[in-house]
Amino acid sequence: MPLALLLVLASAASAAAPLEVEFKTTDDWTLCALYRPPRRGGAVMVLAHGAASSKGEWAVFAERLSAQGVGSLAVDLRGHLDSRKGPKGLRDFTDFDATGEWAKAVLDLRAAAAWLEARGIKPSRIAFGGASIGANLASQASADRAAVPCLLLLSPGPDYRGVRLVARPGLKVLVAASPPDRYALSTLEPFSKVKGAETLTGPSGHGVQLFDDPSTLDQVVEWVVRAANSKRAADR
């Protein structure tokens, strides 16, 4: 086959649209997500967005990971966009502060991991990442999973809407924040003392807005790919 045609086919494959998938939580929310499968034996990162956002905020990042063989499962958290069907019918996040529902959203990420495991993805291949409150949720979801290869936290805070940030020594973690975002920035210094954690300071932005800086995006992608592959190599 001509080299030019091979390059075209490879480019088309890397740009393939993610799969729209659906699964349920243990407390009966129906969640929607976008799934980009990994290369054979590769890791998958479960991605949690910030408040009032959606799975789409991860599109650029997920595509970059996919191009390097790392899969992703970007979830619409309960009450957001396509995940508004709860145990008592349609519901959105606007009453979550009053009802304490935010803290229960960690079940969304656990359900995402269970969905992946049901499709043959080993627990040691399932990583977590989040932005803003999604970062705090990702930290909680990874805290009780011994085999997590890595954790990405974009602009976490000590406590967002009752969802506290968790640090697990020994887990590979990258924590990123920017100086203008002082609440999130306050987490970098404590994490610099946690075994296995690395920190990154972007020039500006909160959550996935950190990726508006190309250098920050490049560094985060490189770190995730390296961390995921190091776990893969260790499992051989």
BALOBA-1460 file (C-alpha; in Angstrom, 3 decimals):
// residues 236
<rec num="1" residu="m" x="0.000" y="0.000" z="0.000"/>
<rec num="2" residu="p" x="1.412" y="3.444" z="-0.892"/>
<rec num="3" residu="l" x="2.887" y="5.394" z="2.030"/>
<rec num="4" residu="a" x="0.642" y="8.402" z="1.333"/>
<rec num="5" residu="l" x="-2.477" y="6.237" z="1.658"/>
<rec num="6" residu="l" x="-1.204" y="4.722" z="4.896"/>
<rec num="7" residu="l" x="-0.712" y="8.193" z="6.347"/>
<rec num="8" residu="v" x="-4.225" y="9.214" z="5.338"/>
<rec num="9" residu="l" x="-5.707" y="6.096" z="6.943"/>
<rec num="10" residu="a" x="-3.693" y="6.628" z="10.130"/>
<rec num="11" residu="s" x="-4.829" y="10.235" z="10.337"/>
<rec num="12" residu="a" x="-8.466" y="9.248" z="9.834"/>
<rec num="13" residu="a" x="-8.211" y="6.593" z="12.547"/>
<rec num="14" residu="s" x="-6.727" y="9.002" z="15.075"/>
<rec num="15" residu="a" x="-9.501" y="11.513" z="14.356"/>
<rec num="16" residu="a" x="-12.323" y="8.953" z="14.663"/>
<rec num="17" residu="a" x="-15.283" y="10.213" z="16.641"/>
<rec num="18" residu="p" x="-15.590" y="8.921" z="20.215"/>
<rec num="19" residu="l" x="-18.320" y="6.417" z="21.030"/>
<rec num="20" residu="e" x="-21.386" y="7.648" z="22.918"/>
<rec num="21" residu="v" x="-22.048" y="5.244" z="25.783"/>
<rec num="22" residu="e" x="-24.463" y="4.989" z="28.703"/>
<rec num="23" residu="f" x="-24.358" y="3.282" z="32.087"/>
<rec num="24" residu="k" x="-25.996" y="3.459" z="35.517"/>
<rec num="25" residu="t" x="-24.704" y="4.329" z="38.953"/>
<rec num="26" residu="t" x="-25.437" y="2.287" z="42.058"/>
<rec num="27" residu="d" x="-27.917" y="4.984" z="43.150"/>
<rec num="28" residu="d" x="-29.784" y="4.809" z="39.826"/>
<rec num="29" residu="w" x="-28.581" y="7.785" z="37.823"/>
<rec num="30" residu="t" x="-28.263" y="7.149" z="34.086"/>
<rec num="31" residu="l" x="-25.011" y="8.646" z="32.845"/>
<rec num="32" residu="c" x="-23.788" y="9.432" z="29.352"/>
<rec num="33" residu="a" x="-20.132" y="9.534" z="28.355"/>
<rec num="34" residu="l" x="-17.791" y="9.730" z="25.381"/>
<rec num="35" residu="y" x="-15.429" y="6.781" z="25.051"/>
<rec num="36" residu="r" x="-12.190" y="6.649" z="23.122"/>
<rec num="37" residu="p" x="-10.787" y="3.102" z="23.357"/>
<rec num="38" residu="p" x="-7.067" y="2.702" z="24.066"/>
<rec num="39" residu="r" x="-4.598" y="0.812" z="21.970"/>
<rec num="40" residu="r" x="-4.463" y="-2.835" z="22.943"/>
<rec num="41" residu="g" x="-3.284" y="-3.114" z="26.530"/>
<rec num="42" residu="g" x="-3.312" y="0.655" z="27.011"/>
<rec num="43" residu="a" x="-4.704" y="2.725" z="29.860"/>
<rec num="44" residu="v" x="-8.013" y="4.593" z="29.919"/>
<rec num="45" residu="m" x="-8.493" y="7.833" z="31.824"/>
<rec num="46" residu="v" x="-11.918" y="8.503" z="33.349"/>
<rec num="47" residu="l" x="-12.456" y="12.263" z="33.061"/>
<rec num="48" residu="a" x="-14.701" y="14.407" z="35.265"/>
<rec num="49" residu="h" x="-15.642" y="17.958" z="34.278"/>
<rec num="50" residu="g" x="-16.266" y="21.006" z="36.428"/>
<rec num="51" residu="a" x="-19.577" y="22.307" z="37.777"/>
<rec num="52" residu="a" x="-22.066" y="23.480" z="35.119"/>
<rec num="53" residu="s" x="-19.887" y="22.048" z="32.356"/>
<rec num="54" residu="s" x="-19.970" y="18.746" z="30.453"/>
<rec num="55" residu="k" x="-17.907" y="15.926" z="28.955"/>
<rec num="56" residu="g" x="-17.224" y="18.055" z="25.888"/>
<rec num="57" residu="e" x="-14.706" y="20.218" z="27.730"/>
<rec num="58" residu="w" x="-12.215" y="17.344" z="27.458"/>
<rec num="59" residu="a" x="-12.407" y="16.988" z="23.654"/>
<rec num="60" residu="v" x="-8.988" y="18.412" z="22.750"/>
<rec num="61" residu="f" x="-7.201" y="16.662" z="25.595"/>
<rec num="62" residu="a" x="-8.891" y="13.314" z="24.911"/>
<rec num="63" residu="e" x="-7.986" y="13.486" z="21.235"/>
<rec num="64" residu="r" x="-4.359" y="14.187" z="22.110"/>
<rec num="65" residu="l" x="-4.282" y="11.191" z="24.452"/>
<rec num="66" residu="s" x="-5.920" y="8.970" z="21.852"/>
<rec num="67" residu="a" x="-3.257" y="9.851" z="19.297"/>
<rec num="68" residu="q" x="-0.700" y="8.364" z="21.696"/>
<rec num="69" residu="g" x="-2.656" y="5.236" z="22.534"/>
<rec num="70" residu="v" x="-4.248" y="6.299" z="25.822"/>
<rec num="71" residu="g" x="-8.016" y="5.949" z="25.927"/>
<rec num="72" residu="s" x="-10.523" y="8.125" z="27.760"/>
<rec num="73" residu="l" x="-14.037" y="7.985" z="29.133"/>
<rec num="74" residu="a" x="-15.308" y="11.560" z="29.550"/>
<rec num="75" residu="v" x="-18.450" y="11.518" z="31.691"/>
<rec num="76" residu="d" x="-21.362" y="13.908" z="31.982"/>
<rec num="77" residu="l" x="-21.694" y="14.008" z="35.760"/>
<rec num="78" residu="r" x="-25.160" y="13.556" z="37.247"/>
<rec num="79" residu="g" x="-27.424" y="16.513" z="36.622"/>
<rec num="80" residu="h" x="-25.373" y="17.747" z="33.659"/>
<rec num="81" residu="l" x="-26.186" y="17.808" z="29.933"/>
<rec num="82" residu="d" x="-27.059" y="14.228" z="28.917"/>
<rec num="83" residu="s" x="-26.957" y="12.767" z="32.448"/>
<rec num="84" residu="r" x="-30.082" y="14.299" z="33.951"/>
<rec num="85" residu="k" x="-32.126" y="11.131" z="34.461"/>
<rec num="86" residu="g" x="-32.038" y="10.294" z="38.155"/>
<rec num="87" residu="p" x="-33.947" y="7.886" z="40.397"/>
<rec num="88" residu="k" x="-36.845" y="10.356" z="40.645"/>
<rec num="89" residu="g" x="-36.924" y="11.481" z="37.017"/>
<rec num="90" residu="l" x="-35.212" y="14.378" z="35.256"/>
<rec num="91" residu="r" x="-33.099" y="16.604" z="37.477"/>
<rec num="92" residu="d" x="-30.264" y="19.066" z="37.026"/>
<rec num="93" residu="f" x="-27.415" y="20.184" z="39.258"/>
<rec num="94" residu="t" x="-28.947" y="23.487" z="40.333"/>
<rec num="95" residu="d" x="-30.263" y="22.055" z="43.602"/>
<rec num="96" residu="f" x="-27.174" y="19.990" z="44.427"/>
<rec num="97" residu="d" x="-25.806" y="22.497" z="46.945"/>
<rec num="98" residu="a" x="-29.013" y="22.351" z="48.960"/>
<rec num="99" residu="t" x="-29.422" y="18.579" z="48.773"/>
<rec num="100" residu="g" x="-25.808" y="17.502" z="49.214"/>
<rec num="101" residu="e" x="-25.824" y="15.670" z="45.883"/>
<rec num="102" residu="w" x="-22.371" y="16.874" z="44.827"/>
<rec num="103" residu="a" x="-20.616" y="14.532" z="47.255"/>
<rec num="104" residu="k" x="-22.511" y="11.563" z="45.796"/>
<rec num="105" residu="a" x="-21.111" y="12.232" z="42.315"/>
<rec num="106" residu="v" x="-18.037" y="10.152" z="43.189"/>
<rec num="107" residu="l" x="-20.378" y="7.241" z="42.434"/>
<rec num="108" residu="d" x="-20.431" y="8.463" z="38.827"/>
<rec num="109" residu="l" x="-16.713" y="7.856" z="38.472"/>
<rec num="110" residu="r" x="-16.934" y="4.498" z="40.189"/>
<rec num="111" residu="a" x="-19.695" y="3.526" z="37.763"/>
<rec num="112" residu="a" x="-17.494" y="4.624" z="34.866"/>
<rec num="113" residu="a" x="-14.674" y="2.398" z="36.138"/>
<rec num="114" residu="a" x="-17.089" y="-0.520" z="36.533"/>
<rec num="115" residu="w" x="-18.280" y="-0.003" z="32.939"/>
<rec num="116" residu="l" x="-14.697" y="-0.193" z="31.709"/>
<rec num="117" residu="e" x="-13.935" y="-3.284" z="33.779"/>
<rec num="118" residu="a" x="-17.020" y="-5.004" z="32.339"/>
<rec num="119" residu="r" x="-15.453" y="-4.479" z="28.910"/>
<rec num="120" residu="g" x="-12.163" y="-6.075" z="29.791"/>
<rec num="121" residu="i" x="-10.140" y="-3.069" z="30.939"/>
<rec num="122" residu="k" x="-8.081" y="-4.161" z="33.933"/>
<rec num="123" residu="p" x="-8.260" y="-2.039" z="37.106"/>
<rec num="124" residu="s" x="-4.529" y="-1.372" z="36.716"/>
<rec num="125" residu="r" x="-5.310" y="0.319" z="33.375"/>
<rec num="126" residu="i" x="-7.993" y="2.684" z="34.714"/>
<rec num="127" residu="a" x="-6.732" y="6.159" z="35.613"/>
<rec num="128" residu="f" x="-8.705" y="9.208" z="36.731"/>
<rec num="129" residu="g" x="-8.582" y="12.879" z="35.867"/>
<rec num="130" residu="g" x="-10.721" y="15.862" z="36.731"/>
<rec num="131" residu="a" x="-11.085" y="19.621" z="36.532"/>
<rec num="132" residu="s" x="-12.212" y="21.841" z="39.405"/>
<rec num="133" residu="i" x="-14.809" y="19.917" z="41.446"/>
<rec num="134" residu="g" x="-14.226" y="17.060" z="39.017"/>
<rec num="135" residu="a" x="-10.619" y="16.961" z="40.226"/>
<rec num="136" residu="n" x="-11.762" y="16.543" z="43.819"/>
<rec num="137" residu="l" x="-14.151" y="13.777" z="42.751"/>
<rec num="138" residu="a" x="-11.352" y="12.066" z="40.813"/>
<rec num="139" residu="s" x="-9.113" y="12.209" z="43.885"/>
<rec num="140" residu="q" x="-11.816" y="10.475" z="45.930"/>
<rec num="141" residu="a" x="-12.542" y="7.850" z="43.280"/>
<rec num="142" residu="s" x="-8.871" y="6.894" z="43.090"/>
<rec num="143" residu="a" x="-8.289" y="6.862" z="46.845"/>
<rec num="144" residu="d" x="-9.671" y="3.369" z="47.438"/>
<rec num="145" residu="r" x="-8.425" y="1.742" z="44.203"/>
<rec num="146" residu="a" x="-4.987" y="0.259" z="44.813"/>
<rec num="147" residu="a" x="-4.188" y="-0.349" z="41.146"/>
<rec num="148" residu="v" x="-4.768" y="3.158" z="39.741"/>
<rec num="149" residu="p" x="-1.863" y="3.995" z="37.394"/>
<rec num="150" residu="c" x="-2.106" y="7.769" z="37.720"/>
<rec num="151" residu="l" x="-4.284" y="10.714" z="38.683"/>
<rec num="152" residu="l" x="-4.595" y="14.126" z="37.006"/>
<rec num="153" residu="l" x="-5.917" y="17.071" z="39.003"/>
<rec num="154" residu="l" x="-6.571" y="20.353" z="37.187"/>
<rec num="155" residu="s" x="-7.330" y="23.208" z="39.582"/>
<rec num="156" residu="p" x="-8.420" y="21.140" z="42.563"/>
<rec num="157" residu="g" x="-9.426" y="22.926" z="45.757"/>
<rec num="158" residu="p" x="-9.302" y="21.907" z="49.396"/>
<rec num="159" residu="d" x="-13.112" y="21.651" z="49.360"/>
<rec num="160" residu="y" x="-15.531" y="22.363" z="46.516"/>
<rec num="161" residu="r" x="-19.234" y="22.272" z="47.456"/>
<rec num="162" residu="g" x="-18.643" y="19.662" z="50.148"/>
<rec num="163" residu="v" x="-16.364" y="17.495" z="48.002"/>
<rec num="164" residu="r" x="-13.022" y="17.394" z="49.792"/>
<rec num="165" residu="l" x="-9.693" y="16.830" z="48.074"/>
<rec num="166" residu="v" x="-7.934" y="13.567" z="48.948"/>
<rec num="167" residu="a" x="-4.199" y="12.885" z="48.723"/>
<rec num="168" residu="r" x="-3.011" y="9.266" z="48.602"/>
<rec num="169" residu="p" x="0.738" y="8.941" z="49.160"/>
<rec num="170" residu="g" x="2.474" y="6.742" z="46.613"/>
<rec num="171" residu="l" x="-0.013" y="7.307" z="43.804"/>
<rec num="172" residu="k" x="1.382" y="9.072" z="40.734"/>
<rec num="173" residu="v" x="-0.377" y="12.437" z="40.691"/>
<rec num="174" residu="l" x="0.001" y="15.581" z="38.615"/>
<rec num="175" residu="v" x="-1.584" y="18.679" z="40.160"/>
<rec num="176" residu="a" x="-1.877" y="21.792" z="37.988"/>
<rec num="177" residu="a" x="-3.133" y="25.286" z="38.779"/>
<rec num="178" residu="s" x="-2.430" y="28.915" z="37.850"/>
<rec num="179" residu="p" x="-1.391" y="31.909" z="40.007"/>
<rec num="180" residu="p" x="-4.579" y="33.934" z="39.341"/>
<rec num="181" residu="d" x="-6.609" y="30.980" z="40.687"/>
<rec num="182" residu="r" x="-5.470" y="31.327" z="44.285"/>
<rec num="183" residu="y" x="-7.791" y="28.769" z="45.867"/>
<rec num="184" residu="a" x="-6.600" y="26.034" z="43.505"/>
<rec num="185" residu="l" x="-3.008" y="27.252" z="43.669"/>
<rec num="186" residu="s" x="-3.061" y="26.701" z="47.436"/>
<rec num="187" residu="t" x="-3.093" y="22.936" z="46.811"/>
<rec num="188" residu="l" x="0.257" y="22.843" z="45.006"/>
<rec num="189" residu="e" x="2.470" y="23.385" z="48.028"/>
<rec num="190" residu="p" x="0.891" y="20.600" z="50.153"/>
<rec num="191" residu="f" x="1.010" y="18.178" z="47.206"/>
<rec num="192" residu="s" x="4.688" y="18.974" z="46.639"/>
<rec num="193" residu="k" x="5.291" y="17.080" z="49.881"/>
<rec num="194" residu="v" x="3.182" y="14.039" z="48.966"/>
<rec num="195" residu="k" x="5.115" y="10.980" z="47.760"/>
<rec num="196" residu="g" x="4.446" y="10.332" z="44.074"/>
<rec num="197" residu="a" x="2.990" y="13.765" z="43.350"/>
<rec num="198" residu="e" x="4.235" y="16.362" z="40.876"/>
<rec num="199" residu="t" x="2.987" y="19.917" z="40.449"/>
<rec num="200" residu="l" x="2.650" y="22.187" z="37.440"/>
<rec num="201" residu="t" x="1.957" y="25.920" z="37.337"/>
<rec num="202" residu="g" x="0.198" y="27.218" z="34.250"/>
<rec num="203" residu="p" x="0.120" y="30.916" z="33.349"/>
<rec num="204" residu="s" x="-3.647" y="31.372" z="33.742"/>
<rec num="205" residu="g" x="-7.019" y="29.691" z="33.750"/>
<rec num="206" residu="h" x="-9.109" y="27.354" z="35.888"/>
<rec num="207" residu="g" x="-9.719" y="23.678" z="35.116"/>
<rec num="208" residu="v" x="-9.434" y="22.823" z="31.428"/>
<rec num="209" residu="q" x="-8.837" y="26.521" z="30.711"/>
<rec num="210" residu="l" x="-5.250" y="25.711" z="31.692"/>
<rec num="211" residu="f" x="-5.052" y="23.988" z="28.305"/>
<rec num="212" residu="d" x="-5.465" y="27.335" z="26.550"/>
<rec num="213" residu="d" x="-1.717" y="27.543" z="27.054"/>
<rec num="214" residu="p" x="-0.213" y="25.092" z="24.488"/>
<rec num="215" residu="s" x="2.844" y="24.434" z="26.641"/>
<rec num="216" residu="t" x="0.707" y="23.416" z="29.613"/>
<rec num="217" residu="l" x="-1.375" y="21.108" z="27.422"/>
<rec num="218" residu="d" x="1.765" y="19.518" z="25.995"/>
<rec num="219" residu="q" x="3.261" y="18.955" z="29.442"/>
<rec num="220" residu="v" x="0.088" y="17.393" z="30.842"/>
<rec num="221" residu="v" x="-0.370" y="15.073" z="27.860"/>
<rec num="222" residu="e" x="3.277" y="14.015" z="28.063"/>
<rec num="223" residu="w" x="2.980" y="13.316" z="31.797"/>
<rec num="224" residu="v" x="-0.206" y="11.232" z="31.454"/>
<rec num="225" residu="v" x="1.188" y="9.164" z="28.586"/>
<rec num="226" residu="r" x="4.426" y="8.560" z="30.473"/>
<rec num="227" residu="a" x="2.662" y="7.664" z="33.735"/>
<rec num="228" residu="a" x="0.214" y="5.334" z="32.015"/>
<rec num="229" residu="n" x="2.947" y="3.593" z="30.051"/>
<rec num="230" residu="s" x="5.181" y="3.148" z="33.097"/>
<rec num="231" residu="k" x="2.403" y="1.223" z="34.800"/>
<rec num="232" residu="r" x="1.910" y="-0.834" z="31.650"/>
<rec num="233" residu="a" x="5.602" y="-1.706" z="31.563"/>
<rec num="234" residu="a" x="5.551" y="-2.680" z="35.231"/>
<rec num="235" residu="d" x="2.699" y="-5.109" z="34.615"/>
<rec num="236" residu="r" x="4.520" y="-7.037" z="31.901"/>
